[in-house]
Amino acid sequence: MLPLAKTLNAAIEIVHITHKDEDQSIEKLNTFRNKVQSEIDYSSINFKTLYSFEIVDTLRKAIEEDQPDIVLMPERKKTNIFKRGLVRDRIKKMQTCSPSPLLSYPALS
């Protein structure tokens, strides 16, 4: 998607929803942010962290508020079967309630 975003000069917003407001979670998010900024040569990438136990509802509200042209959701393969099922359920729920087109893709890690 990055080549398309660059061609269109589109803004990319990475939204992470977590229920943890702990040092370890914040450190992991900062590490991810630094990795993205150092490995991807594109200046229109912004990051947003939302804290909530209700991931789907919080994401739906953020989509309604920000009105993105497209929503991308990673599907992690290196998780246990239970977690993978939860992610797929979230993606299916988002497909039915998101006013924006939704694309899920296999995550790299």
C-alpha positions as CSV (number, residue, x, y, z in Angstrom):
1,M,0.0,0.0,0.0
2,L,2.9,2.3,0.6
3,P,3.7,2.9,-3.2
4,L,0.0,3.8,-3.7
5,A,0.0,6.1,-0.7
6,K,3.2,7.8,-2.0
7,T,1.7,8.2,-5.5
8,L,-1.5,9.8,-4.0
9,N,0.5,11.8,-1.4
10,A,-1.9,10.2,1.1
11,A,-1.7,10.5,4.9
12,I,-1.3,7.2,6.8
13,E,-2.5,7.0,10.4
14,I,-1.5,3.9,12.4
15,V,-4.0,3.4,15.2
16,H,-3.2,1.0,18.1
17,I,-5.9,0.2,20.5
18,T,-4.8,-1.3,23.9
19,H,-6.2,-1.6,27.3
20,K,-2.8,-1.3,28.9
21,D,-1.4,2.0,30.0
22,E,1.8,0.4,31.3
23,D,5.4,1.3,30.7
24,Q,6.0,-2.0,28.9
25,S,3.1,-1.4,26.4
26,I,4.2,2.2,25.8
27,E,7.8,1.0,25.3
28,K,6.7,-1.6,22.7
29,L,4.7,1.0,20.9
30,N,7.6,3.5,20.9
31,T,9.9,0.7,19.6
32,F,7.4,0.0,16.8
33,R,7.1,3.7,15.9
34,N,10.9,4.1,15.8
35,K,11.2,1.0,13.6
36,V,8.6,2.3,11.1
37,Q,10.1,5.8,11.0
38,S,13.6,4.4,10.4
39,E,12.7,1.8,7.8
40,I,10.0,3.6,5.8
41,D,10.9,6.7,3.9
42,Y,7.6,8.5,4.0
43,S,6.9,11.5,6.1
44,S,3.0,11.4,6.1
45,I,2.8,8.6,8.7
46,N,1.1,9.5,12.0
47,F,0.5,7.4,15.1
48,K,-2.4,7.3,17.5
49,T,-2.9,5.2,20.6
50,L,-6.3,4.7,22.0
51,Y,-7.0,3.0,25.4
52,S,-10.0,0.8,25.7
53,F,-11.1,-2.8,26.5
54,E,-13.7,-2.6,23.6
55,I,-11.4,-2.8,20.5
56,V,-14.1,-3.1,17.8
57,D,-16.3,-0.3,19.3
58,T,-13.4,2.0,19.8
59,L,-12.1,1.4,16.3
60,R,-15.5,1.9,14.8
61,K,-15.8,5.3,16.7
62,A,-12.4,6.3,15.5
63,I,-13.3,5.5,11.9
64,E,-16.5,7.4,12.1
65,E,-14.6,10.4,13.6
66,D,-11.7,10.4,11.2
67,Q,-13.5,9.1,8.1
68,P,-10.6,7.4,6.4
69,D,-10.7,6.4,2.8
70,I,-9.6,2.8,3.6
71,V,-8.9,0.8,6.8
72,L,-6.2,-1.8,6.9
73,M,-6.1,-4.5,9.6
74,P,-3.2,-6.9,10.0
75,E,-3.9,-10.5,10.7
76,R,-1.1,-12.1,12.7
77,K,-0.1,-15.6,11.8
78,K,2.3,-16.3,14.6
79,T,-0.3,-16.4,17.4
80,N,-2.1,-19.2,18.9
81,I,-5.3,-20.5,17.5
82,F,-7.5,-18.8,20.1
83,K,-5.9,-15.3,19.4
84,R,-6.1,-15.8,15.7
85,G,-9.8,-16.6,16.0
86,L,-10.4,-13.4,18.0
87,V,-8.6,-11.3,15.4
88,R,-10.7,-12.9,12.6
89,D,-13.8,-12.2,14.6
90,R,-12.8,-8.5,15.0
91,I,-12.1,-8.2,11.3
92,K,-15.5,-9.8,10.4
93,K,-17.3,-7.4,12.8
94,M,-15.5,-4.4,11.3
95,Q,-16.5,-5.5,7.8
96,T,-20.1,-5.2,8.8
97,C,-20.0,-1.9,10.8
98,S,-17.2,0.1,9.1
99,P,-18.4,2.9,6.8
100,S,-14.9,2.8,5.2
101,P,-13.7,-0.1,3.0
102,L,-11.7,-2.6,5.1
103,L,-8.7,-4.6,3.9
104,S,-7.1,-7.3,6.1
105,Y,-3.6,-8.6,5.3
106,P,-1.2,-11.0,6.8
107,A,1.1,-9.2,9.2
108,L,4.9,-9.6,8.7
109,S,5.6,-10.6,12.3
